[in-house]
Amino acid sequence: MKKLVLSIVFLLTCMTGAYPQCAMCRATLENNVSNGNPGIAAGINFGIMYLFFAPYLAVGVIAYFWYKTSRSNARKELGRRPMLR
């Protein structure tokens, strides 16, 4: 558990900035920003990051419920075993 936490902390501290646009989107957004309209660029970047995050969230929720049910099944299995003396 300690290794997992340290690994996650290490990965979070070593993150770099990402540019979530294709080349054509970036050119269009840079043109809009240079013309004085930065709101569109912020909205598109947020939308792209939202679309990237959704699959990871779905996998995380599935993994959480899978873990929770496997733990409860293991506890039930331990309760069914006869006690040895």
Backbone as CSV, one residue per row, in Angstrom:
resi,resn,N_x,N_y,N_z,CA_x,CA_y,CA_z,C_x,C_y,C_z
1,MET,0.820,-1.184,0.000,0.000,0.000,0.000,0.868,1.253,0.000
2,LYS,1.965,1.201,0.755,2.853,2.354,0.836,3.499,2.629,-0.525
3,LYS,3.861,1.546,-1.238,4.461,1.721,-2.562,3.471,2.338,-3.534
4,LEU,2.207,1.935,-3.431,1.179,2.481,-4.311,1.000,3.975,-4.073
5,VAL,0.924,4.372,-2.822,0.745,5.785,-2.493,1.955,6.593,-2.956
6,LEU,3.142,6.080,-2.718,4.346,6.789,-3.161,4.397,6.889,-4.675
7,SER,3.982,5.850,-5.366,3.969,5.880,-6.830,2.988,6.925,-7.346
8,ILE,1.821,6.989,-6.746,0.824,7.973,-7.170,1.313,9.387,-6.895
9,VAL,1.894,9.612,-5.730,2.430,10.937,-5.403,3.538,11.313,-6.378
10,PHE,4.406,10.368,-6.698,5.492,10.630,-7.645,4.942,10.996,-9.018
11,LEU,3.961,10.246,-9.493,3.390,10.529,-10.806,2.686,11.880,-10.836
12,LEU,2.012,12.238,-9.753,1.323,13.522,-9.716,2.293,14.697,-9.673
13,THR,3.438,14.519,-9.039,4.398,15.618,-8.969,5.203,15.763,-10.250
14,CYS,5.264,14.730,-11.064,6.056,14.768,-12.297,5.220,15.074,-13.535
15,MET,3.996,15.499,-13.357,3.145,15.768,-14.514,3.588,17.047,-15.210
16,THR,3.435,17.061,-16.517,3.732,18.249,-17.306,2.448,18.738,-17.956
17,GLY,2.499,19.927,-18.480,1.328,20.482,-19.141,1.015,19.754,-20.430
18,ALA,-0.254,19.666,-20.756,-0.684,18.996,-21.982,-1.478,19.984,-22.828
19,TYR,-1.318,19.871,-24.122,-2.071,20.690,-25.056,-3.104,19.796,-25.727
20,PRO,-4.355,19.874,-25.293,-5.356,18.911,-25.752,-6.044,19.290,-27.056
21,GLN,-5.284,19.733,-28.046,-5.912,20.115,-29.301,-5.158,19.499,-30.466
22,CYS,-5.883,19.307,-31.548,-5.211,18.913,-32.779,-4.596,20.172,-33.389
23,ALA,-3.816,20.008,-34.432,-3.119,21.147,-35.028,-4.097,22.176,-35.598
24,MET,-5.160,21.721,-36.228,-6.114,22.668,-36.826,-6.901,23.410,-35.749
25,CYS,-7.274,22.708,-34.706,-7.998,23.373,-33.610,-7.107,24.414,-32.947
26,ARG,-5.842,24.064,-32.760,-4.920,25.004,-32.127,-4.763,26.262,-32.972
27,ALA,-4.628,26.106,-34.293,-4.467,27.269,-35.167,-5.705,28.162,-35.113
28,THR,-6.875,27.560,-35.129,-8.115,28.334,-35.065,-8.238,29.060,-33.730
29,LEU,-7.923,28.366,-32.654,-8.039,28.985,-31.335,-7.003,30.082,-31.130
30,GLU,-5.786,29.877,-31.639,-4.775,30.935,-31.528,-5.206,32.165,-32.312
31,ASN,-5.861,31.949,-33.438,-6.365,33.066,-34.225,-7.455,33.803,-33.451
32,ASN,-8.344,33.071,-32.798,-9.394,33.712,-32.001,-8.808,34.483,-30.827
33,VAL,-7.796,33.920,-30.172,-7.177,34.596,-29.032,-6.467,35.862,-29.492
34,SER,-5.787,35.793,-30.632,-5.084,36.982,-31.122,-6.062,38.070,-31.555
35,ASN,-7.289,37.684,-31.916,-8.309,38.674,-32.275,-9.063,39.192,-31.058
36,GLY,-8.716,38.710,-29.864,-9.314,39.224,-28.639,-10.504,38.431,-28.134
37,ASN,-10.608,37.166,-28.483,-11.728,36.343,-28.027,-11.200,35.078,-27.351
38,PRO,-10.706,35.185,-26.100,-10.127,34.008,-25.435,-11.159,33.050,-24.843
39,GLY,-12.416,33.426,-24.778,-13.442,32.582,-24.163,-13.672,31.282,-24.911
40,ILE,-13.607,31.326,-26.231,-13.830,30.121,-27.033,-12.735,29.099,-26.765
41,ALA,-11.497,29.557,-26.672,-10.372,28.638,-26.447,-10.505,27.931,-25.105
42,ALA,-10.878,28.656,-24.081,-11.028,28.044,-22.756,-12.155,27.020,-22.762
43,GLY,-13.236,27.324,-23.444,-14.358,26.393,-23.516,-14.016,25.126,-24.269
44,ILE,-13.304,25.250,-25.370,-12.924,24.066,-26.148,-11.929,23.222,-25.370
45,ASN,-10.966,23.849,-24.713,-10.005,23.084,-23.910,-10.706,22.323,-22.791
46,PHE,-11.664,22.955,-22.129,-12.406,22.279,-21.061,-13.203,21.106,-21.620
47,GLY,-13.829,21.290,-22.758,-14.602,20.215,-23.377,-13.743,19.031,-23.768
48,ILE,-12.570,19.299,-24.308,-11.664,18.220,-24.709,-11.168,17.469,-23.479
49,MET,-10.789,18.184,-22.431,-10.324,17.518,-21.217,-11.456,16.717,-20.566
50,TYR,-12.681,17.203,-20.639,-13.834,16.471,-20.115,-14.010,15.160,-20.876
51,LEU,-13.882,15.197,-22.191,-14.019,13.978,-22.997,-12.895,12.992,-22.711
52,PHE,-11.696,13.479,-22.419,-10.588,12.588,-22.070,-10.801,11.942,-20.709
53,PHE,-11.407,12.652,-19.783,-11.543,12.178,-18.415,-12.668,11.162,-18.244
54,ALA,-13.707,11.242,-19.050,-14.889,10.390,-18.882,-14.573,8.897,-18.919
55,PRO,-13.780,8.378,-19.859,-13.493,6.933,-19.839,-12.720,6.501,-18.597
56,TYR,-11.799,7.321,-18.132,-11.042,6.977,-16.930,-11.956,6.936,-15.709
57,LEU,-12.894,7.839,-15.648,-13.856,7.839,-14.552,-14.720,6.582,-14.593
58,ALA,-15.169,6.195,-15.781,-15.995,4.988,-15.910,-15.222,3.747,-15.480
59,VAL,-13.974,3.625,-15.912,-13.153,2.474,-15.527,-12.916,2.482,-14.021
60,GLY,-12.687,3.638,-13.438,-12.477,3.729,-11.997,-13.700,3.300,-11.205
61,VAL,-14.881,3.706,-11.647,-16.115,3.317,-10.956,-16.329,1.814,-11.064
62,ILE,-16.108,1.248,-12.239,-16.253,-0.199,-12.419,-15.252,-0.944,-11.544
63,ALA,-14.010,-0.481,-11.513,-12.987,-1.137,-10.692,-13.339,-1.056,-9.207
64,TYR,-13.878,0.069,-8.768,-14.265,0.218,-7.364,-15.345,-0.791,-6.983
65,PHE,-16.385,-0.883,-7.801,-17.463,-1.821,-7.483,-17.003,-3.270,-7.596
66,TRP,-16.126,-3.562,-8.532,-15.580,-4.909,-8.662,-14.801,-5.270,-7.391
67,TYR,-13.964,-4.353,-6.933,-13.188,-4.568,-5.715,-14.106,-4.762,-4.512
68,LYS,-15.130,-3.919,-4.406,-16.039,-3.988,-3.266,-16.796,-5.316,-3.242
69,THR,-17.268,-5.782,-4.389,-17.997,-7.053,-4.410,-17.070,-8.233,-4.170
70,SER,-15.847,-8.166,-4.671,-14.922,-9.281,-4.428,-14.538,-9.357,-2.952
71,ARG,-14.411,-8.217,-2.301,-14.120,-8.217,-0.861,-15.287,-8.788,-0.062
72,SER,-16.503,-8.410,-0.419,-17.654,-8.928,0.328,-17.827,-10.422,0.074
73,ASN,-17.548,-10.887,-1.146,-17.622,-12.326,-1.425,-16.557,-13.090,-0.644
74,ALA,-15.376,-12.518,-0.510,-14.307,-13.173,0.248,-14.680,-13.256,1.729
75,ARG,-15.299,-12.214,2.250,-15.717,-12.234,3.658,-16.814,-13.268,3.885
76,LYS,-17.735,-13.383,2.935,-18.790,-14.388,3.057,-18.196,-15.788,3.013
77,GLU,-17.219,-15.984,2.152,-16.570,-17.295,2.031,-15.837,-17.651,3.320
78,LEU,-15.201,-16.684,3.940,-14.523,-16.945,5.212,-15.523,-17.290,6.308
79,GLY,-16.711,-16.697,6.259,-17.726,-16.976,7.260,-18.321,-18.366,7.126
80,ARG,-18.272,-18.958,5.948,-18.851,-20.284,5.717,-17.930,-21.424,6.120
81,ARG,-16.657,-21.158,6.205,-15.699,-22.221,6.532,-15.857,-22.653,7.987
82,PRO,-15.768,-23.947,8.249,-15.848,-24.399,9.649,-14.571,-24.029,10.398
83,MET,-14.728,-23.731,11.652,-13.577,-23.361,12.472,-12.838,-24.613,12.908
84,LEU,-11.546,-24.594,12.772,-10.710,-25.722,13.186,-10.213,-25.482,14.602
85,ARG,-10.222,-26.544,15.413,-9.736,-26.398,16.782,-8.655,-27.375,17.046
